[in-house]
């Protein structure tokens, strides 16, 4: 069996992170992020609501209590299967990069 060639530009790390997906103005859906990198993520959940090339807003929470902040990442669906979907981030803000670093490398407050 031929080994699949990795097509991502960024390494992804395994995580278990609850996220909220909003596709093109539809009702937000909760999903579980299973791997995460600076280029995108794989989420498990109700993939029936997603189609390839859908634009998404991904909601992440960082911190707890009064110090909790919410981050939004723009993404595009690049692959859908029965378990979930592969998402590619389409734009970044500096605070989003900081939140991703916290999860990927365990720096500072973890994103929840």
C-alpha positions as CSV (number, residue, x, y, z in Angstrom):
1,X,0.0,0.0,0.0
2,X,1.4,3.4,-1.0
3,X,2.0,5.9,1.8
4,X,-0.1,9.0,1.6
5,X,1.9,12.2,1.0
6,X,1.2,14.9,3.5
7,X,-0.3,18.0,1.7
8,X,-0.4,20.4,4.7
9,X,2.0,23.3,5.0
10,X,1.9,23.2,8.8
11,X,2.2,20.3,11.2
12,X,-1.0,19.4,13.1
13,X,-1.1,18.2,16.7
14,X,-3.7,16.0,18.4
15,X,-6.0,17.9,20.7
16,X,-9.5,17.5,22.1
17,X,-11.1,21.0,22.0
18,X,-14.7,22.0,21.8
19,X,-15.4,24.6,19.1
20,X,-18.4,26.2,17.7
21,X,-18.9,26.3,13.9
22,X,-21.1,28.7,12.1
23,X,-21.5,28.1,8.3
24,X,-22.6,31.0,6.2
25,X,-25.1,32.4,8.7
26,X,-26.6,29.1,9.7
27,X,-27.3,28.1,13.3
28,X,-24.0,27.5,15.2
29,X,-23.0,23.8,15.7
30,X,-20.7,22.4,18.4
31,X,-17.9,20.1,17.3
32,X,-14.8,18.6,18.7
33,X,-11.4,19.6,17.2
34,X,-9.2,16.4,17.0
35,X,-6.1,17.9,15.5
36,X,-4.9,21.5,15.1
37,X,-2.2,23.4,13.4
38,X,-1.5,27.0,12.2
39,X,-3.0,26.1,8.8
40,X,-6.2,24.5,10.0
41,X,-8.0,21.8,12.0
42,X,-10.0,18.6,11.7
43,X,-13.3,18.6,13.5
44,X,-15.7,15.7,14.4
45,X,-19.4,16.4,14.7
46,X,-22.4,16.9,12.4
47,X,-20.5,17.0,9.1
48,X,-23.9,16.7,7.2
49,X,-24.3,20.5,7.7
50,X,-21.0,21.2,5.8
51,X,-19.9,21.1,2.2
52,X,-16.5,21.6,0.6
53,X,-15.8,25.3,0.1
54,X,-18.2,26.4,2.8
55,X,-17.0,29.5,4.6
56,X,-17.0,29.1,8.4
57,X,-16.6,31.1,11.6
58,X,-14.9,29.0,14.2
59,X,-15.5,30.1,17.8
60,X,-12.8,29.3,20.5
61,X,-12.8,30.3,24.1
62,X,-9.5,31.0,26.0
63,X,-9.1,31.4,29.8
64,X,-11.7,30.9,32.6
65,X,-14.0,33.1,34.6
66,X,-13.6,36.8,34.3
67,X,-10.4,36.4,32.2
68,X,-12.1,34.4,29.6
69,X,-11.9,35.7,26.0
70,X,-13.5,34.5,22.8
71,X,-11.7,34.2,19.5
72,X,-13.1,33.8,16.0
73,X,-11.2,32.2,13.2
74,X,-12.3,32.3,9.5
75,X,-11.9,29.0,7.7
76,X,-13.0,27.1,4.6
77,X,-14.1,23.5,4.4
78,X,-11.6,21.5,2.3
79,X,-12.8,17.9,3.0
80,X,-15.9,16.2,4.5
81,X,-16.3,12.6,5.5
82,X,-18.8,10.7,7.7
83,X,-16.9,11.5,10.9
84,X,-16.2,15.2,10.4
85,X,-14.4,17.8,8.3
86,X,-11.0,19.2,7.5
87,X,-10.9,23.0,7.7
88,X,-8.3,25.4,6.4
89,X,-7.9,28.8,8.1
90,X,-8.5,31.7,5.7
91,X,-7.4,34.7,7.7
92,X,-5.7,35.5,11.0
93,X,-5.6,38.3,13.6
94,X,-2.6,38.5,16.0
95,X,-4.7,37.5,19.0
96,X,-5.9,34.4,17.1
97,X,-2.3,33.3,16.5
98,X,-1.6,33.7,20.2
99,X,-4.6,31.6,21.1
100,X,-3.5,28.9,18.6
101,X,0.0,28.9,20.0
102,X,-1.5,28.3,23.5
103,X,-3.2,25.2,22.4
104,X,-0.6,23.8,20.0
105,X,2.4,24.4,22.2
106,X,0.8,24.6,25.6
107,X,1.8,28.2,26.2
108,X,-0.1,30.4,28.7
109,X,-3.8,29.8,29.1
110,X,-5.3,26.9,27.2
111,X,-8.1,27.6,24.8
112,X,-11.3,25.7,25.8
